[in-house]
Amino acid sequence: MTQHFQPISIFDKEPYKKILAFPEGKQTEIKKRLIELKKLGITHVSFTGPLQIEKCQILGKGYVGMVVLAKKDKNVVALKIRRIDSPRKNMTNEAKLLKIVNRIDVGPKFIKNSKNFLIMEYIEGEKIIDWAKKPETKSEEIRLVLNNVLRECYLLDSIGLDHGELSTIDKHVIVGKNKNTIIDFESSSTKRKPSNVTGATQAILIGTGLAKIIQKKIKLPTKLKIINLTREYKKNPTVKNFENITIGLKLQISGKYEKEVSSLYLDKKLEPLIKKIGPCTMRITKNSYQTLVEAIIYQQLSEASATAITKRFLKLYKKFPTPEQVMSTSDKKLKDTGISGTKINYIKGLSKQIIKKEIDFRKISKLKNEQIIEELTKIKGIGNWTAQIYLMFCLQRKDVFPVGDLGIQKGIRDLFSLKELPNSKTMEKYSARWKPNRSIACWYIWKSQRINSIG
């Protein structure tokens, strides 16, 4: 979308003055509002957008106001201008509602407001219906966006705020390049019973133009089934009943861990990672010996270095070696692969204990996480991190969070905008929101760190 900015003095000319003081454009009101804009720090405006009013292109129009593109302190923002004929005397209530939904990471970010203006984050994108009908928009992308929309609806329900217009979500969801979110909170209220999930679900299934487009790209279940699920949710709006709706609509993220990933997708911090990376393809190795040997090789190394060493190690054998084969391999050969002398001692020590049947992996697998860590760390060369990797990638324990992992520490720092790497207490605090699926959350954080290092 072309953004040609002009000084706000353009509002003093036709046809722009009618946008500033819609619908009449009275000169006395224009002068007052220009002064108000200057006090807010608005310097420029751009008439661009999908809607044409009075020969001007704008971003949107509602019964309360008009939305245009503007600049505040050199930053591009969305500026909502209160209509002269609006039933609202000022923008205070809408600003208050926007601040409330921002607390749960929903909606465009509130910036500032005055009597006649509301300044918000500008989300560059298009309305969900225009985005969905594009030939290049894939079914999996639609699932992700609809999942996100319903997730935001659930969050609104959970704080007791009703949007008021989500039965026509065609007009009230923006799909942006970096963010998808519900917009337009002018009709919202905390004084009526929220019906965001049920209203949006109905819009996805029945009657709207969006519903028809969705049904061409995604095979939806029978309406009766979803109606029954929404009734259950209406009676008892729990997370479980909400997830039953997304499962019923087949909006869950595909893949082996689709239920866990769909649950994590409710988290605003992980949502962009999941959207970018896609389904979880965590590789599970059921060979206990292999998992521990590879984990020992990876200790204190970058992924690139550890991967290269592991490949050279595997070239010594036709397939992953047995403990006996490793014991019969000279230290020199192992060192030539890049494995340090200390790690060779650890790997051979582990191999010797397995050969002597001093370790019973079958028995260990039946223990609780803490007990397994306690047992494994008795083995020389295996610390908490290695034991946790074993829990995640061999036993498929879903709620493991290795606080000592540098990649995870960096990921938490970046996700929560921390100034320095977090300590273990801080790591536990921030990861609590992902229970009981922290292993899957870790996998996404690792993948994102790898993507960022490549990018």
C-alpha positions in Angstrom: 0.0 0.0 0.0 1.5 3.4 -1.1 2.1 5.8 1.8 2.4 9.4 0.7 2.4 11.6 3.7 1.3 15.2 3.8 1.4 17.8 6.7 -1.8 17.8 8.8 -2.5 21.3 7.4 -4.0 19.4 4.4 -7.1 18.9 6.7 -7.9 22.6 6.2 -8.6 21.9 2.5 -11.4 20.2 0.5 -12.1 17.3 0.5 -9.9 16.4 3.4 -11.6 18.7 6.0 -14.7 16.4 5.8 -12.5 13.5 7.0 -11.3 15.5 10.0 -14.8 16.7 11.0 -17.1 14.1 9.3 -19.7 14.5 7.9 -20.0 18.3 7.7 -16.4 19.6 7.9 -17.3 22.8 9.8 -14.4 25.3 9.8 -14.6 26.1 13.5 -14.3 22.4 14.4 -11.4 22.0 11.9 -9.4 24.6 13.7 -10.0 23.1 17.1 -9.1 19.7 15.9 -5.9 20.8 14.2 -4.7 22.2 17.5 -5.7 19.0 19.2 -3.7 17.0 16.7 -0.6 19.1 17.2 -0.8 18.6 21.0 -0.9 14.8 20.4 2.3 15.0 18.3 0.6 14.1 15.0 2.5 15.8 12.2 1.6 14.1 8.9 -1.3 12.1 7.4 -1.6 9.8 4.4 -4.8 9.2 2.5 -4.5 5.6 1.6 -6.5 2.4 2.3 -9.3 0.2 0.9 -12.2 2.6 1.7 -13.1 5.7 -0.3 -14.9 8.6 1.5 -15.4 12.0 0.0 -12.8 11.2 -2.7 -10.3 10.3 0.0 -8.8 6.8 0.6 -8.9 5.8 4.3 -8.2 2.7 6.4 -11.7 2.4 7.9 -15.0 3.9 8.9 -17.4 3.1 11.8 -20.3 4.7 13.5 -17.8 6.3 16.0 -15.0 7.5 13.7 -12.8 7.3 10.6 -9.3 5.7 10.6 -6.5 7.2 8.6 -2.7 6.6 8.4 -0.7 9.2 10.2 2.8 10.0 11.6 3.6 10.7 15.3 7.2 11.4 16.2 8.2 10.0 12.8 6.5 6.7 13.6 3.6 5.5 11.3 0.4 5.0 13.4 -3.3 4.5 12.9 -5.3 7.6 13.8 -9.0 7.3 14.6 -10.9 10.5 14.3 -14.2 10.9 16.1 -17.1 11.7 13.9 -19.1 14.9 14.6 -22.3 12.9 14.6 -20.9 10.1 16.8 -23.1 8.9 19.7 -19.9 9.0 21.8 -18.9 12.3 23.3 -15.2 11.4 23.3 -12.7 8.6 22.7 -12.0 7.9 26.4 -14.1 4.7 26.6 -12.6 3.1 23.5 -9.1 4.0 24.7 -9.9 2.4 28.1 -11.1 -0.8 26.3 -8.1 -1.0 24.1 -5.8 -0.7 27.1 -7.7 -3.6 28.7 -7.4 -5.9 25.7 -3.7 -5.0 25.3 -3.0 -6.5 28.7 -3.8 -9.9 27.1 -1.9 -9.1 23.9 -5.0 -8.6 21.8 -5.7 -5.8 19.4 -3.5 -3.0 18.0 -1.4 -1.4 20.7 -2.8 1.8 22.4 -0.5 4.8 22.0 -2.4 7.9 23.1 -5.8 9.5 23.0 -7.6 12.9 23.4 -11.2 13.9 23.2 -11.6 13.5 19.5 -8.6 11.2 18.6 -7.3 7.7 19.3 -3.8 6.8 18.3 -3.0 3.1 17.8 -0.4 0.8 16.4 -0.7 0.5 12.6 -1.0 -3.1 11.5 -0.1 -3.3 7.9 -2.3 -6.0 6.3 -5.7 -6.7 5.0 -9.1 -7.8 6.2 -9.3 -11.5 6.8 -11.9 -12.0 4.0 -9.7 -10.3 1.4 -6.7 -12.3 2.5 -8.5 -15.7 2.6 -9.9 -15.5 -0.9 -6.5 -15.0 -2.5 -5.6 -18.1 -4.6 -2.1 -18.2 -3.0 -3.5 -18.4 0.6 -3.1 -22.0 1.6 -5.5 -24.1 3.8 -2.8 -24.5 6.5 -2.4 -20.8 6.7 -6.1 -20.3 7.1 -6.1 -22.8 9.9 -3.4 -21.0 11.7 -5.1 -17.6 11.4 -8.5 -18.9 12.4 -6.9 -20.7 15.3 -5.3 -17.4 16.4 -8.7 -15.5 16.0 -10.5 -18.0 18.2 -7.6 -17.9 20.7 -8.0 -14.1 21.0 -11.8 -14.6 21.3 -11.2 -17.0 24.2 -8.8 -14.5 25.9 -11.5 -11.8 25.6 -14.1 -14.2 27.0 -11.7 -15.0 29.9 -11.5 -11.3 31.0 -15.2 -10.7 30.6 -15.1 -8.4 27.7 -17.5 -8.8 24.8 -16.3 -7.4 21.4 -19.9 -7.0 20.2 -19.3 -7.5 16.4 -17.5 -10.8 16.0 -20.5 -12.5 14.3 -19.2 -10.6 11.3 -15.4 -11.2 11.8 -14.9 -10.5 8.0 -14.6 -6.8 8.9 -13.0 -7.1 12.3 -9.8 -9.1 11.9 -6.6 -7.9 10.2 -4.2 -10.4 8.8 -0.9 -8.6 8.8 2.7 -9.3 7.7 3.9 -9.6 11.3 0.6 -9.8 13.3 -2.9 -11.1 13.0 -5.4 -9.6 15.4 -9.0 -8.5 16.2 -9.6 -4.8 15.7 -12.4 -2.3 16.2 -13.3 -2.2 19.9 -15.8 0.7 19.7 -18.8 -1.5 20.4 -17.1 -3.5 23.1 -18.3 -3.8 26.7 -17.4 -5.4 30.0 -21.0 -5.0 31.2 -22.6 -7.7 29.1 -21.9 -11.5 29.0 -19.1 -12.1 26.5 -19.9 -14.2 23.4 -16.7 -13.8 21.4 -15.9 -17.5 20.8 -19.5 -18.5 20.0 -20.0 -15.5 17.7 -16.8 -16.0 15.8 -17.4 -19.7 15.5 -20.8 -19.1 14.0 -19.2 -16.6 11.6 -16.7 -19.3 10.4 -19.5 -21.8 9.9 -22.6 -20.0 8.8 -23.8 -17.4 6.5 -20.9 -14.9 6.1 -18.8 -14.4 3.0 -15.8 -15.6 4.9 -17.6 -18.9 5.8 -18.1 -19.6 2.1 -14.5 -19.0 1.3 -13.3 -21.1 4.2 -15.5 -24.0 3.2 -13.9 -24.0 -0.3 -10.4 -24.4 1.2 -11.0 -26.4 4.4 -13.3 -29.4 4.8 -15.3 -28.4 7.9 -17.4 -30.8 10.0 -21.2 -30.8 10.2 -22.8 -27.7 11.7 -24.7 -29.7 14.2 -21.5 -31.0 15.8 -20.0 -27.6 16.2 -23.2 -26.1 17.5 -23.2 -28.7 20.2 -19.6 -27.9 21.1 -20.3 -24.2 21.3 -23.3 -24.9 23.5 -21.1 -26.8 25.9 -18.6 -24.0 25.8 -21.3 -21.4 26.5 -22.4 -23.4 29.6 -18.8 -23.8 30.8 -16.2 -21.7 29.1 -13.1 -23.7 30.1 -9.9 -24.1 28.1 -10.8 -27.8 27.5 -14.2 -26.9 26.0 -12.6 -24.1 23.9 -10.0 -26.6 22.6 -12.8 -29.0 21.7 -14.2 -26.3 19.4 -10.8 -25.8 17.6 -10.4 -29.6 17.3 -14.0 -29.9 16.0 -13.3 -27.2 13.4 -10.1 -29.0 12.5 -8.0 -25.9 13.2 -5.5 -27.8 15.3 -1.9 -27.5 14.1 -1.1 -30.7 12.1 1.7 -33.0 13.1 2.6 -35.5 15.8 2.2 -33.0 18.6 -0.9 -31.2 17.2 -2.8 -31.0 20.5 0.2 -29.7 22.5 1.2 -27.2 19.7 -2.4 -25.9 19.4 -2.4 -25.3 23.2 1.0 -23.5 23.0 -0.4 -21.5 20.0 -2.6 -19.7 22.6 0.5 -18.1 24.0 1.2 -14.7 22.3 5.0 -15.2 22.7 5.1 -18.6 21.0 2.5 -17.9 18.4 4.9 -16.1 15.9 7.4 -18.9 16.3 4.9 -21.6 15.7 3.5 -19.7 12.7 6.9 -19.3 11.2 8.2 -22.8 11.9 5.0 -24.8 11.4 4.2 -28.3 12.9 6.6 -29.7 15.5 8.8 -32.4 14.0 10.8 -33.2 17.1 13.0 -36.3 16.4 12.6 -39.0 19.0 15.4 -41.6 19.5 14.1 -44.6 21.4 17.7 -46.0 21.8 18.7 -44.8 25.3 22.4 -45.4 24.6 22.3 -43.4 21.3 20.5 -40.5 23.0 23.0 -40.2 25.8 26.1 -40.6 23.6 24.8 -37.8 21.2 23.9 -35.6 24.2 27.4 -36.0 25.6 28.9 -35.0 22.2 26.6 -31.9 22.1 27.6 -30.7 25.6 29.0 -27.2 25.5 29.1 -27.0 21.7 27.2 -25.1 19.1 24.7 -27.1 17.1 26.8 -26.7 13.9 30.0 -28.1 15.6 28.2 -30.9 17.4 26.3 -32.0 14.2 29.6 -32.1 12.2 31.3 -34.2 14.9 28.4 -36.6 15.2 28.4 -37.1 11.5 32.1 -38.0 11.5 31.6 -40.3 14.5 28.8 -42.2 12.7 31.0 -42.6 9.6 33.1 -45.0 11.7 30.3 -47.4 11.8 27.6 -48.8 9.4 24.8 -47.7 11.8 24.7 -46.2 15.3 27.3 -48.3 17.2 26.7 -50.6 20.1 28.5 -50.1 23.4 30.8 -53.0 22.4 31.7 -51.4 19.1 32.6 -48.1 20.8 34.8 -49.9 23.4 36.7 -51.6 20.5 37.3 -48.2 18.7 40.6 -46.6 19.6 40.7 -43.3 21.3 42.7 -41.9 18.4 40.0 -42.7 15.9 37.4 -41.2 18.2 39.6 -38.1 18.7 39.9 -37.7 14.9 36.2 -37.2 14.7 36.5 -34.1 16.9 35.3 -35.7 20.2 37.5 -34.4 23.1 39.5 -36.8 25.3 37.2 -36.0 28.3 34.1 -36.8 26.3 35.7 -40.1 25.0 36.2 -41.1 28.6 32.6 -40.3 29.4 31.2 -42.2 26.4 33.4 -45.3 27.1 32.6 -45.2 30.8 28.9 -45.2 29.9 29.5 -48.0 27.4 31.3 -50.1 30.0 28.5 -49.7 32.5 25.9 -50.8 29.9 27.9 -53.8 28.9 28.2 -54.8 32.6 24.4 -54.3 32.9 24.9 -51.7 35.7 22.3 -49.5 34.0 18.7 -50.7 33.6 17.1 -48.3 31.1 13.7 -50.1 31.2 13.5 -49.7 35.0 14.7 -46.0 34.7 12.0 -45.2 32.1 9.2 -46.0 34.7 10.5 -43.4 37.2 9.3 -39.8 37.5 11.4 -37.1 35.9 13.2 -36.0 39.0 14.1 -39.6 39.9 15.4 -40.2 36.4 17.6 -37.2 36.6 18.9 -38.3 40.0 19.7 -41.8 38.6 21.4 -40.7 35.4 23.5 -38.0 37.0 25.2 -40.7 39.0 26.9 -41.7 35.7 30.2 -39.8 35.1 29.8 -37.2 32.4 26.0 -36.9 32.7 24.7 -33.8 34.3 21.2 -32.3 34.6 21.2 -31.0 31.0 22.1 -34.4 29.5 19.5 -36.1 31.7 16.9 -33.6 30.6 17.7 -34.1 26.9 17.3 -37.9 27.5 13.8 -37.2 29.1 12.8 -35.1 26.1 14.2 -37.0 23.1 14.2 -40.6 24.3 11.3 -40.9 26.8 9.2 -38.2 25.1 8.4 -36.5 28.4 6.5 -33.4 27.4 7.1 -31.1 30.3 10.9 -30.7 30.6 12.6 -27.4 30.6 16.5 -27.4 30.7 17.2 -24.1 32.4 21.0 -24.6 31.9 20.7 -24.7 28.1 22.3 -21.6 26.5 20.0 -21.6 23.5 16.9 -21.7 25.7 18.3 -18.9 27.9 18.9 -16.8 24.8 15.4 -17.6 23.6 13.8 -16.6 26.9 15.8 -13.4 26.8 14.6 -12.5 23.3 11.0 -13.5 23.8 10.5 -11.5 26.9 12.9 -8.6 25.9 15.2 -9.1 28.9 18.5 -7.1 29.1 20.6 -10.1 30.0 20.5 -13.9 30.1 18.0 -15.1 32.7 19.0 -17.2 35.7 17.3 -20.5 36.5 14.7 -18.9 38.8 13.7 -16.5 36.1 13.6 -19.3 33.5 11.3 -21.3 35.7 9.1 -18.2 36.2 8.7 -17.4 32.5 8.3 -21.1 31.4 5.5 -21.8 33.9 2.9 -20.5 31.3 3.8 -23.3 29.0 3.2 -26.2 31.4 2.6 -29.1 30.8 4.1 -28.8 27.3 7.4 -27.2 28.0 9.4 -29.7 26.0 7.6 -28.7 22.8 8.0 -25.1 23.7 11.8 -25.7 24.0 11.9 -27.3 20.6 10.3 -24.2 19.0 12.7 -21.9 20.9 15.7 -24.0 19.7 14.4 -23.9 16.1 13.9 -20.1 16.3 17.4 -19.6 17.6 18.8 -21.6 14.8 16.7 -19.6 12.2 17.9 -16.3 13.7 21.5 -17.4 13.7 21.2 -18.3 10.0 19.2 -15.2 9.1 
